[in-house]
């Protein structure tokens, strides 16, 4: 990345989002990392990154609130003038079989995982169109391709990101904006750390590469899609899953 770009990463202070934030900052971008809660941890991450010479700011925001998404993007543009990259990474899971899942649990995941992605795109898209350039990367999941017992809401939302990605790619292809999606497999994050050891062993046994992925490996895929040399890639759903789903 030549001149400093401005990147927005939702859910950008933990797990995969944190790795993406750091990777983009290490590539020379200024990264605006959104977070919903635990501001102390977000600020600690920022201070640590800045001490290493990286350009990062943290912003409390709720992707499930369309007005707050607009407020967040307006804040970023007002301070940093541009948004070159939007990484829709924020997501939650509330796992329950369909028979036991409540209506509130269904809509709670949809609100963040798919509506939040749509709200963020809506908040930034006119700015990118006016500039004639932009990169949007949506972070989905292997579960959006395969489904998973107890994750009907999560799987549906992540699969929906694939359809949204392809539609946006078609609509924006002539406007200098690419839209792609990355579908990680089982990645070594805090969420996976809570999985019982016996279940984790069964998961790893199914992965051809024989291990969990690292957040940095997902982040690397994001940086590749943002590179100027990736301008001909749009509408893609790229798996980063160790060969678990091909």
C-alpha positions, 0 to 999 in steps of 0.5 A: 500500500503506497499512500496511507489508506483508511480501513474500517474493521468491525469487531476489530479488537478481538480474535480474527478482527484483531488480527485483521486490524494489526495486519492492515496497520502493519501494511501501512493503513490507518485502521479504525477498529469498531467494538461493541463492549469492553472498551478497556480491552480495546484501548489496551490493544490500541495503546500496544499497537501504537507503541509498536508504531502502528496507526490504529484508533478504536471506536465504540459502535453497534453494527446492529443499529443502522443509525450508529453505523452511519454515525461511525462512518461519519466520524471516521470520514470527518476525522480521516477524510476517507474510507478505502477499505471496509471489513465486515467482521463483527459477528455473534453466535447463539447456538440452539437447535431449531426446536429450542431456538427462540424467535429472539435468538434467531433475530439476535444473530441476524441483526448482527451477522447479516443486517449489520453487514448490510447497514455498514455497506449502506453507511459507506457506499455512497462515499466509495462511489463518489471517490470511484474506488473502494474494497469491501471484504465480508468475513463469513464462515465455513458454516455458511457453506456446510451448515451445522447442528445447533447453528441454524441462525448463524449458518443462515446469516453467514450464507446470506453474506455470500449472496450479499457479496455477489450481488454487491460485486455485480452492482458495484463492478463498474464503479471501481469497487470490489466486494469479496468474502472470506469463509474461515474454517475452524480458527484458534480464537477465544471461542474455540478455546472454550470447546471441550478437548474431546470435541476439539480433537474430533474437529481437528481430525476432520481437517486435512491440514491437521490443525486449527487455523491461525487468525493471522492466516485469515488476516493475510487473505484479507490483505491480499484482496485489498492489494491493488494487484487484486483489482480483478477479483470480485464476487469471490467467496474464498475458503480459508479452512485447511481443506475441510470444505472444498 
